[in-house]
Structures are given as C-alpha cells and as structure tokens.
Amino acid sequence: MQLLTVLILLTTGLTLPACSTKKPVYSDELGLTALPVEPGALAGRFYLRGVTNHLADLSFLGMWESASEVFWVIERTYDETTQSYTQTMDFCTAINYEFAGVTSKIPDLAYEKVETAQVVMQYDHDTGAYTASDILITFALQNLEDPITADLPSNENELNLFIEDGHVFDMDEDGNPGITIVSSGAIEAHLFNISRIVRQLEGISLGPDNMIGLMTTARYTYVMVSDNPLMKPGRKYMPQHEDPKENWFEEIRIEDRQTCDNVLTFKDEGHFSRVRPF
C-alpha cells in the first residue's frame, strides 16, 4: 500500500508535504530541553516573575550586590495570519531585598502608574525557543521621543536642561520631582529619582502553561536630590551580575480572574519556583 501511494504521487506530479527538520532546542545555560507547543497554544493570561541580581552604588559604601523580584500580568494573543504573538504586559510590583543593611522602598503609586508595555514575542513552534524584547519600565520620565533609546542626563547640567524641557514629573504625587525612594537601615535617606529599565527575555517553553529562561536588564538611574550626604546625588550605575543565571524569569498560566492584586498571594502559596529551577 505504501509503494502504491508513492507511485501515484510521482505520476500525478504531486509531492509529499515537507517535514520540519528542526528539533526542540536544548539550552546549555538552563540545562533543559524545550517542550514546543502548537501554533496559538501560548495565547492566554500568565504571571511573569523576574528574579534580578545586580550591583548597586551606595556611595561611600561602594558597589554592593542587590537582589529583587519583579512581577507582571501578561495577556498574550495569537494572529493566525502572521503566525505571531503579541503580548500586553501590565507591571504589578517589585520586592526589593535588603542589602548591606539597607532597604529601599518605592511608593506603590509609582508602580501603579507604570505604563502597560506592548511587546512582540518571538516563538519558534518547532524548537520551543522564545524571546521577548525591549520590555520597558520608566519612573518619572515623560515626553520622550523614543523612551527606549532617548538620551538621558549624565551630569547635573544635562539634568537641569532635561527638567526644564519637561521630561521629569512627580510620579508619586508627593510634591517632589521624580519618585521618592526611601532608604532605611544602615543608611537613612530620601532620594528623588528618575529611572529607565529595559529588559530582554530569552528562554524556552516547557509546554503550553510554562516558560522559563534568562533575563538581561539595562538600567538607567539618576538620583536628583538626596537628603543624606552619605548618599550622593548623580548618575548611578547598576550593572547586572556577571553570572547570567543570576537573572532569570518564569511564566505560569493563570485564570482570567487573576490580576496584579493576587500575584503576591500566588507567590506565597508556592506556585512560583522557590529556588532557581536550573
């Protein structure tokens, strides 16, 4: 029967459908093999948790390793015509852990005002490889021609011109420019701050309900005013940890009723990984 089928195809000029030669990708960094899904299977609603590890400038204390967790709600749709996904990312909150005896607190109102990000996701349904590029968060910045690539102040003179041009606003509505970060513990300070954070995700799917991978982060931070001379104002450089595995993410499918209000409860209930899963 198989021979007859092939002969008929050949004599009628038809061809057998081509099979993909791609195989599920194995990630050396993660030590995991992807589990690819069918086109459209990654549409839906997810929590995204990012675990970050970077160096923070504490002025006279120098550079210290600092860790945090960041959370989004993702709503992802699939376009059958273009065979591509688009995802809307609603930033929820962050947990900033104590380092060098210092704890930093960003007002909840500032988190609530972070603009929703529209991100084009790249996904290979044959290999299970996944990327999402230029996930933007800005604090107290406005009226930028391109928020991702716009030049930002590197010194006090540039900062003054930047403020005069209307690019800084009172995001947390406390009467001070920028956002007010409150540092407590080993250093007590109120810092008026502007910031831009751009993240890239690269990972794999582990089925239709989970994705995991590495996250890279480009941070810009400028402390405009500090009320503690030990915490000097100015541009603060915050490079991420030299080990790529120290910055990672995971996505987990959630029900439509779940929102940013539930994400920390979701974490406390143990649905996210308690330790890095690779």
C-alpha positions as CSV (number, residue, x, y, z in Angstrom):
1,M,0.0,0.0,0.0
2,Q,2.8,2.4,0.8
3,L,4.5,1.7,-2.6
4,L,1.3,2.4,-4.4
5,T,0.8,5.7,-2.7
6,V,4.3,6.9,-3.6
7,L,3.8,5.8,-7.3
8,I,0.5,7.7,-7.5
9,L,2.1,10.9,-6.1
10,L,5.0,10.7,-8.5
11,T,3.0,10.0,-11.6
12,T,0.5,12.8,-10.9
13,G,3.2,15.4,-10.2
14,L,2.2,15.7,-6.5
15,T,4.8,16.0,-3.7
16,L,4.8,14.8,-0.2
17,P,4.5,17.5,2.4
18,A,7.8,18.7,3.8
19,C,8.6,17.8,7.4
20,S,10.4,20.2,9.6
21,T,14.0,19.3,10.3
22,K,14.1,21.4,13.4
23,K,14.3,19.8,16.8
24,P,13.3,21.0,20.3
25,V,16.1,23.3,21.4
26,Y,18.4,22.2,24.3
27,S,19.6,25.2,26.3
28,D,23.1,24.8,27.6
29,E,22.6,27.7,30.0
30,L,19.4,26.2,31.5
31,G,20.3,22.5,31.2
32,L,16.8,21.9,29.9
33,T,15.2,20.8,26.6
34,A,12.2,22.8,25.4
35,L,8.8,21.3,25.0
36,P,7.4,23.0,21.9
37,V,3.7,23.7,21.5
38,E,1.2,24.0,18.7
39,P,0.6,27.4,17.0
40,G,-1.5,29.6,19.2
41,A,-1.1,27.4,22.3
42,L,0.7,30.1,24.2
43,A,-2.1,32.6,23.9
44,G,-3.8,33.5,27.2
45,R,-3.0,35.0,30.6
46,F,0.2,34.5,32.5
47,Y,2.1,35.8,35.5
48,L,5.7,36.7,34.7
49,R,8.2,36.7,37.6
50,G,11.7,38.1,37.0
51,V,14.5,37.5,39.5
52,T,17.2,40.1,39.2
53,N,20.7,40.4,40.7
54,H,22.8,43.5,40.1
55,L,25.3,45.8,41.7
56,A,24.0,48.9,43.4
57,D,26.0,52.1,44.1
58,L,25.8,53.0,47.8
59,S,28.2,56.0,47.5
60,F,30.7,55.8,50.4
61,L,29.9,52.0,50.9
62,G,30.8,51.3,47.3
63,M,29.1,48.8,45.0
64,W,27.0,46.0,46.6
65,E,25.2,43.1,45.2
66,S,21.4,43.7,45.3
67,A,18.5,41.3,44.5
68,S,14.9,41.9,43.7
69,E,11.8,40.2,42.2
70,V,9.5,41.9,39.7
71,F,6.1,40.8,38.6
72,W,3.8,41.3,35.6
73,V,0.5,40.1,34.2
74,I,0.8,39.1,30.6
75,E,-2.2,38.9,28.2
76,R,-1.0,37.2,25.0
77,T,-2.9,36.9,21.7
78,Y,-2.1,35.0,18.6
79,D,-2.5,36.2,15.0
80,E,-3.1,33.2,12.7
81,T,-2.4,35.3,9.6
82,T,1.1,36.4,10.6
83,Q,1.6,33.4,12.9
84,S,2.9,35.7,15.6
85,Y,2.1,36.5,19.2
86,T,1.6,40.0,20.7
87,Q,1.6,40.4,24.4
88,T,0.4,43.2,26.7
89,M,2.4,43.4,29.9
90,D,0.9,45.1,33.0
91,F,3.5,45.7,35.6
92,C,2.4,44.7,39.1
93,T,5.0,45.3,41.7
94,A,8.5,44.5,42.9
95,I,10.2,43.2,46.0
96,N,13.5,44.8,46.8
97,Y,15.5,42.8,49.3
98,E,17.8,44.2,51.9
99,F,21.5,44.5,51.0
100,A,24.4,46.0,53.0
101,G,21.9,46.6,55.8
102,V,19.9,48.9,53.5
103,T,16.3,48.6,52.4
104,S,14.8,50.7,49.6
105,K,11.1,51.4,49.3
106,I,9.4,52.7,46.1
107,P,5.9,54.1,46.6
108,D,3.1,51.8,45.5
109,L,1.6,54.7,43.5
110,A,4.7,54.8,41.3
111,Y,4.2,51.1,40.5
112,E,0.6,51.7,39.7
113,K,1.5,54.4,37.2
114,V,4.0,52.3,35.2
115,E,2.6,52.3,31.6
116,T,1.5,49.0,30.1
117,A,4.1,47.6,27.7
118,Q,3.2,46.2,24.3
119,V,5.8,43.6,23.3
120,V,6.2,41.5,20.2
121,M,7.1,38.0,21.2
122,Q,9.1,35.7,19.0
123,Y,8.4,32.0,19.4
124,D,9.5,29.0,17.3
125,H,6.8,26.3,17.4
126,D,9.2,23.7,16.1
127,T,12.0,24.3,18.6
128,G,10.3,25.9,21.6
129,A,12.7,28.9,21.6
130,Y,11.2,32.1,23.0
131,T,12.3,35.8,23.1
132,A,10.6,39.0,24.2
133,S,12.5,42.2,23.5
134,D,12.6,45.8,25.0
135,I,10.3,45.4,27.9
136,L,10.2,49.0,29.2
137,I,9.6,50.5,32.6
138,T,10.2,54.2,33.3
139,F,9.8,56.1,36.5
140,A,9.0,59.8,36.4
141,L,10.1,60.2,32.8
142,Q,7.8,61.7,30.1
143,N,7.6,63.4,26.7
144,L,10.5,61.3,25.3
145,E,10.5,60.9,21.5
146,D,11.6,57.2,21.9
147,P,11.5,56.2,25.6
148,I,13.8,53.2,24.9
149,T,16.6,54.9,23.1
150,A,16.3,58.6,24.1
151,D,19.5,60.1,25.6
152,L,19.2,60.7,29.4
153,P,21.2,63.0,31.6
154,S,24.7,62.0,32.6
155,N,25.5,65.1,34.8
156,E,23.9,67.9,36.7
157,N,23.9,70.4,33.8
158,E,22.2,67.9,31.5
159,L,19.8,67.1,34.2
160,N,18.8,70.8,34.7
161,L,18.1,71.2,30.9
162,F,16.2,67.9,30.9
163,I,13.9,69.1,33.7
164,E,13.5,72.5,32.0
165,D,12.3,70.7,28.9
166,G,9.5,69.0,30.8
167,H,10.9,65.4,30.8
168,V,10.5,64.8,34.6
169,F,7.3,64.7,36.6
170,D,6.1,64.0,40.1
171,M,5.1,60.3,39.6
172,D,4.2,59.5,43.2
173,E,2.4,62.9,43.7
174,D,4.3,63.8,46.9
175,G,5.2,67.3,45.8
176,N,8.8,66.4,44.8
177,P,10.2,65.8,41.4
178,G,10.6,62.2,40.2
179,I,9.8,59.4,42.6
180,T,10.9,59.4,46.2
181,I,12.8,56.3,47.2
182,V,13.0,55.9,51.0
183,S,16.2,54.1,52.2
184,S,16.2,52.8,55.7
185,G,18.5,50.7,57.9
186,A,22.3,51.3,57.7
187,I,21.6,54.5,55.6
188,E,18.5,56.7,56.2
189,A,17.7,58.8,53.1
190,H,15.0,60.2,50.9
191,L,16.1,60.1,47.2
192,F,14.4,61.9,44.4
193,N,15.0,59.6,41.5
194,I,14.3,59.1,37.8
195,S,14.8,55.7,36.2
196,R,14.6,53.7,32.9
197,I,14.8,49.9,32.9
198,V,14.8,47.9,29.6
199,R,14.6,44.1,29.8
200,Q,15.2,41.3,27.3
201,L,13.9,37.7,27.8
202,E,15.4,34.6,26.1
203,G,14.2,31.2,27.0
204,I,12.1,28.1,26.2
205,S,8.6,26.7,26.6
206,L,8.0,23.8,28.9
207,G,4.6,23.2,27.5
208,P,1.6,25.5,26.9
209,D,1.5,26.7,30.6
210,N,5.1,27.4,31.4
211,M,8.1,29.3,30.0
212,I,11.5,29.8,31.6
213,G,14.8,31.5,30.7
214,L,17.3,34.2,31.2
215,M,16.7,37.9,31.6
216,T,19.1,40.8,30.8
217,T,18.5,44.2,32.1
218,A,19.8,47.7,31.1
219,R,19.3,50.1,34.0
220,Y,19.5,53.9,34.0
221,T,19.1,55.6,37.4
222,Y,19.7,59.2,38.4
223,V,19.4,60.5,42.0
224,M,18.5,64.1,41.5
225,V,18.3,65.0,45.2
226,S,19.4,63.3,48.4
227,D,18.8,64.5,51.9
228,N,21.7,62.5,53.3
229,P,25.3,63.5,52.3
230,L,26.4,59.9,52.6
231,M,24.1,59.1,49.6
232,K,25.4,61.4,46.9
233,P,23.2,62.5,44.1
234,G,24.1,61.8,40.5
235,R,24.1,59.1,37.9
236,K,24.1,55.6,39.5
237,Y,25.4,52.7,37.5
238,M,23.8,49.4,38.3
239,P,25.4,46.6,36.1
240,Q,23.8,43.2,36.4
241,H,25.5,40.2,37.9
242,E,28.3,38.7,35.8
243,D,26.7,35.3,36.0
244,P,23.8,35.3,33.5
245,K,22.0,32.6,35.6
246,E,21.5,35.1,38.4
247,N,19.0,37.0,36.3
248,W,16.1,34.8,35.2
249,F,12.4,34.6,34.6
250,E,9.5,32.2,34.7
251,E,5.9,32.5,33.2
252,I,3.0,30.5,34.6
253,R,-0.5,30.4,33.0
254,I,-3.2,31.8,35.3
255,E,-7.0,32.1,35.2
256,D,-8.7,35.1,33.7
257,R,-9.9,36.3,37.1
258,Q,-6.3,36.6,38.5
259,T,-4.8,40.1,38.4
260,C,-1.9,42.0,39.9
261,D,-3.8,42.1,43.2
262,N,-3.3,38.3,43.5
263,V,0.3,37.9,42.4
264,L,2.0,38.1,45.8
265,T,-0.6,35.6,47.2
266,F,0.2,33.4,44.3
267,K,3.9,33.6,45.2
268,D,3.2,33.0,48.9
269,E,1.2,29.9,48.1
270,G,4.3,28.4,46.4
271,H,3.2,28.5,42.8
272,F,6.4,30.1,41.7
273,S,9.7,28.3,42.0
274,R,11.2,28.6,45.5
275,V,14.7,28.2,44.1
276,R,16.1,28.7,40.6
277,P,14.9,25.7,38.6
278,F,18.1,25.3,36.6
